[in-house]
Amino acid sequence: MKLPLTLHQYILQNQTEQASGTFTSIMADIALACRMTASKLRYGNIQGLMTKGPTENASGDAQVPLDILANNIFLNLAQNNGNIVAMASEEMDDIHYFENTKSDKYILVIDPLDGSGNLDINAPVATIFSICKNPGDSRPTQEEVLEASRNPVASGICIYGLATTMVITTGESAQGFTQDLESGVFFYTHPNLKINNEAHEIAINFSNKNFWNPAITQYIDECFSGVEGPRNRYFNTRWYASAAAELNRILNRGGVFIYPACSNGKPEGVLRKVYEAYPMAHLIEAAGGKATDGVTRILDIKSNSLHERTPFAMGTATEIERIQRYHCEI
């Protein structure tokens, strides 16, 4: 049997500006951190790491021990890499700066375990990451980190499900990899992922239906009016409670994910710009999709703080354009 390329081989054979030895070493350590996280997840709750504790992260979400453990895995590998000057994480209040680095070229932005509320039911969780250029030659300011996160060199997701899979982009295309359990290596299994032009699946939290704005209400009502409705076809619903898992589904099957602003105490939605919205928007655009806050392209929206939230919709381009049009018309 002929083996596909490994992640490392793929990066080396696609020599772009990003595929320097420094960038390649960072990608190798991110892949290692994902493999280590996947290994911890395979223990289930035998070690009690999946039960929510009394602590909250900087965004106000209850943490499970695996949130902190996964964060520390990425933090330690970034420290040892020597080419990452700073790391911003959903699980940390502030930017962590690394001392005595060989190079100050890159910043790592990470959501170590997206959807960790799924752990106690053994549903998919994920890592979301982006590698960003440090705009200067020394320690970047918070404002510089925020701006860099909006223009990543590379971004990706790692899904911990029945298999551990990773999708990455350096901006021009989306490439998928699957971990081989025996060797631990990520093999190149899903080349040039492209989002289907026609959507048939929508992920949205229907518990907030009474609190959506009129544009989202109209869009969803039309989608679920069946073949006799204005969309002339059926849509199915999906809801993983993990935006990265939804992104993985959309990359493979098309569709839409929406978490809009809601009037029940979620005026800016729930997704964080820096750790979730920016890297996922970067990835979905590379696969031919779009991402918006309802009106504006996500990557055109600035962030004023590390943990700022945004309304968010991503998926098949024509559907996202329709959602934007409804926000402008209603």
C-alpha positions in Angstrom: 0.0 0.0 0.0 1.3 3.4 -1.0 1.2 5.8 2.0 0.0 9.4 1.5 2.2 12.3 2.4 2.7 13.1 6.0 1.8 16.6 7.3 5.5 17.4 7.6 6.2 16.1 4.0 3.3 18.1 2.6 4.6 21.3 4.1 8.1 20.7 2.9 7.0 19.8 -0.7 4.8 22.8 -1.0 7.5 25.4 -0.6 5.9 28.8 -0.1 7.2 31.7 1.9 5.6 30.2 5.0 7.4 26.8 4.6 10.6 27.9 6.2 12.3 25.8 8.8 10.9 28.0 11.5 7.3 27.8 10.3 7.7 24.0 9.7 9.0 23.6 13.3 6.0 25.4 14.6 3.5 23.3 12.6 5.3 20.2 13.8 4.9 21.3 17.5 1.2 22.2 17.0 0.6 18.7 15.5 2.5 17.2 18.4 0.3 19.2 20.9 -2.8 18.0 19.1 -1.6 14.4 19.3 -0.9 14.8 23.0 -4.3 16.3 23.6 -6.0 13.5 21.6 -4.1 11.0 23.8 -5.5 12.6 27.0 -9.0 12.6 25.5 -8.9 8.9 24.8 -8.8 8.2 28.5 -12.3 9.5 28.8 -13.2 10.5 32.3 -11.2 7.8 34.1 -8.9 10.4 35.4 -11.6 12.9 36.2 -10.4 15.4 33.7 -13.7 16.0 31.9 -15.8 17.2 34.8 -16.4 20.9 35.1 -14.8 22.5 38.1 -15.2 25.8 40.0 -12.9 27.8 37.8 -13.7 30.0 34.8 -11.6 31.1 31.9 -11.0 34.7 30.8 -14.2 34.6 28.7 -16.3 33.6 31.7 -16.9 29.9 30.7 -16.7 27.2 33.2 -13.5 25.2 32.8 -12.9 21.5 32.9 -9.4 20.2 33.9 -8.7 19.2 30.3 -9.1 22.9 29.2 -6.2 23.8 31.4 -4.2 20.6 30.6 -4.6 21.2 26.8 -3.6 24.9 27.2 -0.5 23.9 29.2 0.5 21.4 26.5 0.4 24.1 23.8 2.1 26.6 26.2 5.0 24.3 27.0 5.6 23.2 23.4 5.5 26.8 22.2 8.0 27.7 24.9 10.4 24.9 23.9 10.0 25.7 20.2 12.0 28.9 20.5 10.5 30.7 17.6 7.2 31.9 19.1 7.5 35.3 20.9 4.0 35.3 22.4 0.9 33.1 22.8 -2.7 34.3 23.2 -5.2 31.7 24.5 -8.9 31.6 25.3 -7.9 30.0 28.6 -5.5 32.8 29.7 -6.4 36.3 30.8 -3.5 38.0 29.1 -0.8 37.4 26.5 2.0 35.0 27.5 5.4 36.2 26.4 8.3 33.8 25.9 11.8 34.8 27.0 15.1 34.0 25.3 13.6 32.9 22.0 15.8 32.2 19.0 13.4 34.2 16.8 10.6 36.7 17.6 9.0 36.1 14.2 5.7 34.4 15.1 2.7 34.6 17.5 0.5 31.6 18.4 -3.2 32.2 18.9 -5.1 29.2 20.3 -8.4 27.9 21.6 -7.0 24.7 23.0 -10.3 22.8 23.5 -13.3 24.3 21.7 -16.6 22.8 22.8 -15.3 21.3 26.0 -18.9 21.3 27.3 -19.3 18.2 25.1 -16.7 16.2 27.0 -19.1 14.6 29.5 -21.2 13.2 26.6 -18.2 12.1 24.5 -19.2 14.4 21.6 -16.7 16.1 19.3 -14.3 18.8 20.6 -11.5 20.6 18.8 -8.5 22.8 18.8 -8.6 26.0 16.8 -5.3 27.7 16.1 -3.6 30.4 14.0 0.1 31.3 13.4 0.6 35.0 13.0 3.5 37.2 12.0 4.9 39.4 14.7 4.9 42.9 13.1 8.1 44.0 14.8 11.4 42.6 16.0 10.6 42.5 19.7 7.7 41.8 22.1 4.4 42.7 20.4 1.9 44.9 22.1 -1.7 43.7 22.7 -2.8 46.0 19.9 -0.2 44.3 17.6 -1.4 40.8 18.6 -5.0 41.7 17.9 -4.2 43.0 14.5 -1.9 40.1 13.7 -4.6 37.6 14.6 -6.8 39.2 11.9 -4.2 38.4 9.2 -2.8 35.0 10.1 0.0 33.3 8.2 -1.7 29.9 8.7 -4.7 28.7 10.6 -6.4 25.4 11.3 -8.6 23.1 13.4 -7.9 19.7 14.9 -11.1 17.6 15.5 -11.1 15.0 18.2 -13.8 12.6 17.2 -13.9 9.0 16.0 -10.6 9.9 14.3 -8.3 12.8 15.0 -8.3 15.0 11.9 -6.7 18.3 11.1 -7.4 20.9 8.4 -5.0 23.7 7.8 -4.6 26.6 5.4 -1.8 29.1 4.6 -4.5 31.2 2.8 -4.8 29.8 -0.7 -6.4 26.3 -0.1 -7.6 24.1 2.7 -5.9 20.7 3.2 -7.0 17.8 5.5 -5.0 15.3 7.4 -5.9 12.2 9.5 -3.8 10.8 12.4 -2.7 7.3 12.2 -3.1 5.8 15.7 -0.2 3.3 15.4 2.5 5.8 14.4 0.8 9.0 15.7 1.6 10.7 12.3 -0.9 12.9 10.4 -1.3 11.7 6.9 -2.6 13.8 4.0 -6.1 12.4 3.3 -8.3 15.3 2.2 -6.6 17.4 -0.5 -8.0 20.8 -1.6 -11.2 20.9 0.4 -13.9 23.0 -1.3 -17.3 23.9 0.1 -20.3 22.7 -1.8 -22.1 25.5 -3.7 -25.5 24.4 -2.5 -26.2 24.1 1.2 -28.6 21.5 2.8 -27.6 21.7 6.5 -27.9 24.5 9.0 -26.4 24.6 12.5 -28.0 27.1 14.9 -29.1 27.0 18.5 -32.9 26.9 18.3 -33.2 27.6 22.1 -32.5 31.3 21.2 -35.2 31.5 18.5 -37.3 34.0 20.2 -34.3 36.3 20.7 -32.9 36.4 17.1 -33.0 39.6 15.0 -35.6 39.7 12.2 -33.0 39.0 9.5 -31.9 35.7 11.1 -35.6 34.8 11.8 -36.6 35.3 8.2 -33.6 33.4 6.9 -34.2 30.4 9.1 -38.0 30.4 8.5 -37.5 30.3 4.8 -34.9 27.5 5.0 -37.3 25.3 7.0 -40.4 26.0 4.9 -39.6 22.9 2.7 -40.0 22.4 -1.0 -43.1 24.6 -1.1 -41.3 27.5 0.5 -39.1 30.2 -1.1 -36.0 28.0 -1.0 -37.7 25.1 -2.8 -35.8 22.4 -0.9 -35.4 20.8 2.5 -32.7 21.8 5.0 -31.6 19.6 7.9 -30.5 20.9 11.3 -27.2 20.1 13.0 -25.8 21.3 16.3 -22.6 20.0 17.8 -22.2 22.9 20.3 -18.6 23.2 18.9 -18.0 25.8 16.2 -14.9 24.0 15.0 -16.8 20.7 14.6 -19.4 22.5 12.6 -16.7 24.0 10.4 -15.3 20.6 9.8 -18.7 19.4 8.7 -19.2 22.4 6.4 -15.7 21.8 4.8 -16.7 18.3 4.0 -20.4 18.6 3.2 -21.3 22.2 2.8 -23.8 24.1 4.9 -24.1 27.0 7.3 -23.3 27.7 11.0 -24.8 30.7 12.7 -24.5 32.1 16.2 -26.1 35.5 15.9 -26.5 38.3 18.4 -29.3 37.4 20.7 -31.4 39.7 22.9 -31.3 37.3 25.9 -28.0 38.6 27.2 -25.9 37.8 24.2 -25.8 41.1 22.3 -22.5 40.1 20.6 -23.1 36.4 20.2 -20.7 34.0 21.9 -17.8 33.4 19.6 -14.5 35.2 20.4 -13.0 37.1 17.5 -9.4 36.3 18.2 -9.5 32.6 19.1 -12.5 31.4 17.1 -13.9 33.8 14.5 -10.7 35.0 12.8 -9.0 31.6 12.3 -12.2 29.9 11.2 -13.0 32.7 8.8 -9.5 32.4 7.4 -9.9 28.7 6.9 -13.4 28.8 5.4 -12.5 31.5 2.9 -9.6 29.4 1.8 -12.1 26.6 1.0 -14.4 28.9 -1.0 -16.8 29.9 1.7 -17.5 33.1 3.6 -17.8 34.3 7.2 -19.7 37.4 8.4 -21.0 39.1 11.5 -24.3 39.5 9.6 -23.2 42.7 7.7 -19.4 42.7 7.5 -16.7 40.2 6.5 -15.2 38.8 9.8 -11.6 39.4 8.8 -12.4 43.1 8.2 -13.6 43.6 11.7 -11.1 44.8 14.3 -11.0 43.6 17.9 -10.5 45.9 20.9 -9.7 43.3 23.4 -8.3 39.7 23.6 -11.7 38.2 24.6 -14.1 40.3 22.6 -17.1 38.4 21.0 -18.9 38.7 17.7 -22.0 37.5 16.0 -20.9 34.9 13.5 -22.1 33.1 10.5 -19.9 30.9 8.2 -20.4 28.5 5.4 -21.5 28.2 1.7 -20.8 31.6 0.1 -24.3 32.1 -1.5 -26.0 31.4 1.9 -23.7 33.9 3.7 -24.4 36.5 1.1 -28.1 36.0 1.5 -27.8 36.4 5.3 -25.9 39.6 4.7 -28.5 40.9 2.3 -31.3 40.2 4.8 -29.4 42.2 7.5 -29.2 45.1 5.1 -32.8 45.0 3.9 -34.7 44.4 7.1 
